[in-house]
Amino acid sequence: MDERYEKLQKCLEYVKSRTDFVPEIALILGSGLGDYAKNMQVECEIPYGDIPGFPVSTAPGHDGRFIFGTVGGKKLVCMKGRIHYYEGYDISDVVLPTRLMGLMGAGILFLTNASGGINKDFQAGDFMLVKDHISIFAPNPLIGPNIDELGVRFPDMSHVYDPVLQDKIRDAASKLDIPLKEGIYIQLTGPSYESPTEIQMLKKLGADAVGMSTVVEAIAANHMGLRICCISCVCNLAAGIADHELTGEEVIAAGKAAAPLFEKLVTRSIESF
């Protein structure tokens, strides 16, 4: 058995020893959304550190636990804190939580993140529906022997972000009267922010927002056949576009400021799935 898959199975075995909850939807919370659990009817919580071999989140603002519960009658497993490549983990560990939630039973992966705005029409605090992504600057999580139990060797990437789920998010935003931008998200490794010249390059490549997560998770979930959607919170304007130096504190603060509206949008969307 592939070592990565064996590790997944051990993690799954431990989770099942703690709860028999079978989620319909997996939700990964980005910076600023860490308190989303208050919108849930929580049934169980499992700290990452309790799960044998599970990578532990070290990023500021990321608590590090699975939360199981319901939102609008939908059964949800929520990642309160994600794993980033810049934390020093192997890319297979970065996407292990995504794969684990798929093995738990989730058929939908709802991704959220904090990003830097590249599109000149974006402002800090905007929400962007991710229509597609660019992954060439982050290591592909499918490199290495294929894990046949999860998916095919060469998965198609034509429609990573599910069109039906995107329509439901648009409808939710419209009903809540929340402005919703749309665009292309690009993942770089971090942890340093991009230089102004790099931002200009990314703009020419067609990116509207940039961040340090999400794309590798989407690739792993797509490999498994999950339906995927993503909303990005533009927490700052990118280097060379903003008129000040960028800080992690700024991103966390902006995410918290946007959290009340973000939570409403995420909840209404989940209820419609």
C-alpha positions, 0 to 999 in steps of 0.5 A: 500500500502507498505510504501516503494512503496508509497514513490517510487510512490510519487518520481515518481510523482514528477519526471514526473511533471518535465519531460516526458523523458522516459529512456531506460537505467539507469546509476549509476556513481561511484567515478571519473565518476561524469563529465560523463554528458559532454558526453550526450545531456542533456535534464533535470536535477533534484537535489535529494534534490528537490524530496520529501522523496528522500535520498540525497548523502553525499559521497565525490565526489558524486554531487547528481542529476538525469541527463536525456539525450541521448548518441549515440541515446540512452535515458539515466537517469544518477545518478550523485552520488549514495546513500551508506548504510554507510551514515546511510540510511535504505537499502530501501532508498539506493536502492530507486533510482534504483527502481525509475529509473526502474519505470521511464521506464529503462530496463537496469541498467548500474552500475559503481563503484570504487573498491579495487583490491584483485586479485594479477593480478590487478593494480590500474587503471584497469577496471573489468567487473563484472561477478557475486557478493557476497552479504553476508556482505551487508543487502539484500534490499529485506528483509521485506514484498515483494513489489509485484508490483516490483517483486516476493518474491524469485527472481532467482540470477543465471544470475544477470549480463546479458551475452549479455550486457557483450559481448557488453562491451567486444566488446567495450573494444576490439574496443577501445583497452582498457584492460578489466579484469573480476571478482567477486565483493563483497560489504561490508558496509564500511565506514572503509576500510577492514583489511588485514586479512579481505581481505585475507578472501574475497580472499578465498571466491573468490572475485577479487575486493571489494567496498561499493556499487553496489550489493544491487542495482543489487539485487533490479534491478534484483528483478524488472526484469531489465537487468544489467551490471557493470564495476568496476574501480580498484582505489587502491589495497586493504589493505595488498596488497597495500604497503601504508595506504588507503585514500578516496582521493586516490580513488577519484584521481585514479577514476578521472585519469581513467575517460577519458578511463572509459567514452569512454568505457561506451559510446561505450558500451551504443551505442551498447546496 
